[in-house]
Amino acid sequence: MRLKNNQGLKTLRRDLALHYLETTTHSTAEISYLLGYAEPNSFFRAFAEWTGSSPDRYRRSAAA
């Protein structure tokens, strides 16, 4: 599958991030690496834009 634009990549990263946080025990640093972010902080900022929450807070609420 070839992504045609940047929005497609953002959507894919968001969906995979949510999946990893809900279904794995990977650290947020590992997830940021798996999603292709050079720095975990870049992932944290993007995640906050997508959800209004931090990855750790999202994971805790998904587990509750």
C-alpha positions as CSV (number, residue, x, y, z in Angstrom):
1,M,0.0,0.0,0.0
2,R,1.4,3.4,-1.0
3,L,0.3,6.5,0.9
4,K,-0.5,9.3,-1.4
5,N,-0.2,12.2,1.0
6,N,1.0,13.3,4.4
7,Q,-2.5,13.1,5.9
8,G,-2.5,9.4,5.2
9,L,0.7,8.9,7.1
10,K,-0.6,10.9,10.0
11,T,-3.8,8.8,10.1
12,L,-1.8,5.6,10.0
13,R,0.5,6.7,12.7
14,R,-2.4,7.8,14.9
15,D,-4.3,4.5,14.4
16,L,-1.2,2.4,15.1
17,A,-0.4,4.5,18.2
18,L,-3.8,3.9,19.6
19,H,-3.6,0.2,18.8
20,Y,-0.2,-0.2,20.4
21,L,-1.2,1.7,23.6
22,E,-4.4,-0.3,23.9
23,T,-3.0,-3.8,23.2
24,T,0.7,-3.9,24.0
25,T,3.0,-3.2,26.9
26,H,5.5,-1.4,24.7
27,S,6.9,1.7,26.3
28,T,6.0,5.0,24.7
29,A,9.6,5.4,23.5
30,E,9.4,2.0,21.8
31,I,6.1,3.0,20.2
32,S,7.5,6.3,18.9
33,Y,10.4,4.3,17.3
34,L,8.0,1.8,15.7
35,L,6.0,4.7,14.3
36,G,9.1,6.3,12.7
37,Y,9.6,9.3,15.0
38,A,13.2,10.4,15.4
39,E,12.5,11.6,19.0
40,P,9.9,10.4,21.5
41,N,9.0,14.1,22.2
42,S,7.9,14.4,18.6
43,F,5.5,11.5,19.1
44,F,4.3,13.0,22.4
45,R,3.4,16.3,20.7
46,A,1.7,14.6,17.8
47,F,-0.3,12.3,20.1
48,A,-1.4,15.3,22.1
49,E,-2.6,17.0,18.9
50,W,-4.6,13.9,17.9
51,T,-6.2,13.1,21.2
52,G,-5.7,16.1,23.6
53,S,-4.0,13.6,26.0
54,S,-0.5,12.2,26.7
55,P,0.2,8.6,25.6
56,D,0.5,7.5,29.2
57,R,-2.7,9.1,30.2
58,Y,-4.5,7.6,27.2
59,R,-3.1,4.1,28.1
60,R,-4.3,4.4,31.7
61,S,-7.8,5.5,30.6
62,A,-8.0,2.7,28.0
63,A,-7.1,0.1,30.6
64,A,-9.8,1.4,33.1
